[in-house]
Amino acid sequence: MYPELDTPALLIDLDVVRANVAEMAKAAATHGVALRPHIKTHKMPELARLQMAAGAAGVTCAKLGEAEIMADAGIDDILLAFPLWGEPKLRRLAALRERARVRVSLDSPDVAAGLGRLGLRTGAPVEVLVEVDTGQHRLGRPPGRPTADLVAEIAAIPGIEVVGLLTLAGHAYHATTPARLAEISRREGTDLVATAELCARDGIELPVISVGSTPTARHVAGVAGVTEIRPGTYIFNDTAMIRLGVATEETAASRVLATVVARPSPDRVVLDAGTKCLTSDGAGTPGWIRAAGLPWLRMDFLNEEHAVARLDAEHARDGELPIGTRVQLIPGHACSVTNLFDVAHGLEGGRVTTELRVAARGAVR
């Protein structure tokens, strides 16, 4: 299996990527909403341009470093979905705004005040989206009056233009049934739309309602009043998406190619890819890392350089998966895995055809 590659190696099936990109673009277009994919999943300008060519209105980035790399690649419509604090970041944002339209999300007047000073210095207000807590309890105030009051406070800051509301229903990742996932998705959209209507009654019109992770995007895109979805993982998918029912093994484009390097017992194999290749995200949950095409091989645990997996009883025998066997591992969190590799190997038609540099790897500032 891909003998030209040393292991561990990151594989990206570009045929599957193109199909995933087209499917989400169609979902957005069907509902008449903008698609602004989050590039933290792939961190590769080539794939961002593929998403743009398929109809994306722009991209979402988590950090300025990612945004700078995307702007270097010619992408000029960027949402920074992260609060920016401190003069070093404000100086970088000022430079970035000279070559791209940049909007920033936040959830506090303190962060807004810094951005406002930048807006006043440059003579161009900084466009911001106010983040709303729709259930994840990470950033933002609750929907309704708490957020409407925050919007009014931020909108009064000189140098700021509040253009919308933003949320991430990250608690959807814990949904245990399709019905529960659909309900979380619907509430994600309706809570923001209702909050925007309250802001409008206060005299503040908010044209952008930005929502949607990969699990919720297809549902929430259909909520009346939603204007934009921001899925990221959909381009690659992973075992979390498979568990939630929004992906399958066949639509999982990102795999870590690993080699069996030890067979200490008939029911145990050790592969050469540990947490430094696969991350420990989701560790221990059933199916958190899947061996593609080998449902009887179940990941037990990871160390830094070792992946230890168990064979089901009917396969636990000498000769099964001997040392040297190569296995494709579907990660539990594709975004974190991408950030662990310098390069990915692109597959087309089952063959390695290209090498993709993970250009925004380590762009955490």
Buried (B, 14 or more C-beta within 10 A) or exposed (E): EBEEBEBBBBBBBBEBBBBBBEEBBEBBBEBEBBBBBBBBBBBBBBBBBBBBEBBBBBBBBBBBBBBBBBBEBEBBBBBBBBBBBEEEBBEBBBEBBEEBEBBBBBBBBEBBBBBBBBBBEBEEBBBBBBBBBBBBEEBBBBBEEBBBBBBBBBBEBEBBBBBBBBBBBBBBBEBEEEEEBBBBBBBBBBBBBBBBEBBEEBEBEBEBBBBBBBBBBBBBBBBEEBBBBBBBBBBBBBBBBBBBEBBEBEBBBBBBBBBBBEBEEBBBBBBBBBBEBBBBBBBEEEBBBBBBEBEBBBBBBBEEBBBBBBBEEEBBEEEBBEEEBBBBBBBBBBBBBBBBBEEBBBBEEEEBEEEBBBBBBEBEE
